[in-house]
Amino acid sequence: QVQLIESGGGLVQAGGSLRLSCVASTRTFNNAAMGWFRQAPGKEREFVAGINWNGGRTYYGDPVKGRFTISRDNAKNSVDLQMNSLKPEDTAVYYCVLDVGVQYRGFLLQEVRTTRNWDSWGQGTQVTVSS
């Protein structure tokens, strides 16, 4: 496991934008897949976005497609999530994740979407979207 620190969460009105950032403390960052999950009150954890080691391949959960963009900067050991056109249903705790195995096995969609495949998790950052 590595240390993952999320930032950028907060309160925003519907239709607005927010940018989350995650910084990793690791020597294997450049060889690892990264991503974001979220969990809203009373709901199960949900896949948001994933990005492979060099940023050349990304996946998104259906509810955020066309609105969210994941990116990474390996020189800074960071991954960002740009969230546009936010909706009240986007309200949740957002978690940054990292895993070398997910990347090494080929960054396959079904593995990326599965919570248990990710070993390293951040503490989470709250995003609240008001109507």
C-alpha positions in Angstrom: 0.0 0.0 0.0 0.9 3.6 -0.5 -0.3 6.9 1.0 -3.0 8.7 -1.0 -4.1 12.2 -0.1 -7.2 13.6 -1.8 -8.1 17.3 -1.9 -10.5 19.6 -3.7 -13.8 18.5 -2.3 -16.4 20.9 -1.1 -19.8 22.4 -1.7 -20.9 23.5 -5.2 -24.2 24.4 -6.8 -25.8 22.2 -9.4 -24.3 22.9 -12.9 -21.0 24.0 -11.4 -17.6 22.4 -11.5 -15.1 21.0 -9.1 -11.6 19.5 -9.5 -10.4 16.8 -7.2 -6.7 15.9 -6.8 -4.9 12.9 -5.4 -1.2 12.8 -4.6 0.5 9.5 -4.0 3.6 8.7 -1.9 5.1 5.8 -3.8 8.1 4.6 -5.8 5.9 2.6 -8.2 3.5 5.4 -9.2 4.6 5.3 -12.9 3.7 1.6 -13.1 0.3 1.8 -11.4 -3.2 2.2 -12.5 -5.2 4.8 -10.6 -8.8 5.8 -10.3 -11.7 7.1 -8.3 -14.7 5.5 -6.6 -17.5 7.2 -4.7 -20.1 6.4 -2.1 -23.2 8.3 -1.3 -25.2 7.9 1.9 -27.3 4.8 1.9 -25.8 3.5 -1.4 -23.1 1.1 -2.3 -19.6 2.1 -3.5 -19.6 3.1 -7.2 -16.9 3.2 -9.8 -16.3 6.7 -11.2 -13.2 6.6 -13.3 -9.9 4.8 -14.0 -6.7 5.6 -15.8 -3.8 3.4 -16.8 -0.1 4.0 -16.1 0.6 6.5 -18.8 -2.8 8.1 -19.1 -3.4 6.6 -22.6 -6.5 4.7 -21.6 -9.4 5.7 -19.4 -12.7 4.2 -18.2 -15.8 6.0 -16.8 -18.9 4.9 -15.0 -22.1 5.5 -16.9 -23.5 8.2 -14.6 -20.4 10.5 -15.2 -19.6 9.9 -18.8 -19.3 13.1 -20.7 -19.2 15.2 -17.6 -16.1 14.0 -15.7 -12.5 13.7 -16.9 -9.7 11.8 -15.2 -6.0 12.7 -15.9 -2.6 12.1 -14.3 0.8 13.8 -14.0 3.4 11.2 -13.3 6.1 13.8 -12.7 4.0 15.0 -9.7 2.7 11.6 -8.6 -0.8 12.9 -8.9 -4.2 12.1 -10.5 -7.0 14.6 -11.0 -10.8 14.4 -11.5 -12.4 17.3 -13.3 -16.1 17.3 -12.6 -18.3 19.5 -14.8 -22.1 19.9 -15.0 -22.5 18.6 -11.4 -25.8 17.2 -10.3 -27.1 16.7 -6.8 -26.8 12.9 -7.3 -23.1 13.4 -7.6 -23.0 14.1 -3.9 -20.8 11.5 -2.2 -17.5 10.8 -0.6 -14.9 10.4 -3.4 -12.0 8.0 -2.9 -8.7 7.9 -4.8 -7.3 4.4 -5.6 -4.0 2.9 -6.8 -3.0 -0.6 -7.7 0.0 -2.1 -9.5 -1.6 -5.4 -10.2 -4.6 -4.0 -12.0 -2.1 -2.3 -14.4 0.2 -5.3 -14.7 -2.7 -7.6 -15.7 -3.7 -5.3 -18.5 -5.9 -2.6 -17.1 -9.0 -4.6 -18.0 -12.4 -2.9 -17.6 -14.0 -5.5 -15.4 -11.0 -5.4 -13.0 -10.9 -1.7 -12.9 -14.6 -1.4 -12.0 -14.3 -3.9 -9.1 -13.6 -2.4 -5.7 -11.8 -5.4 -4.2 -9.1 -5.3 -6.9 -7.6 -2.0 -5.6 -5.2 -2.3 -2.7 -4.5 1.4 -1.9 -7.2 3.8 -0.9 -7.3 7.4 0.2 -9.3 8.6 3.1 -11.9 10.2 0.9 -13.0 13.7 0.2 -16.6 15.0 0.5 -18.3 16.4 -2.5 -21.7 18.1 -2.0 -23.8 19.4 -4.9 -26.8 21.6 -3.9 -29.8 22.2 -6.1 
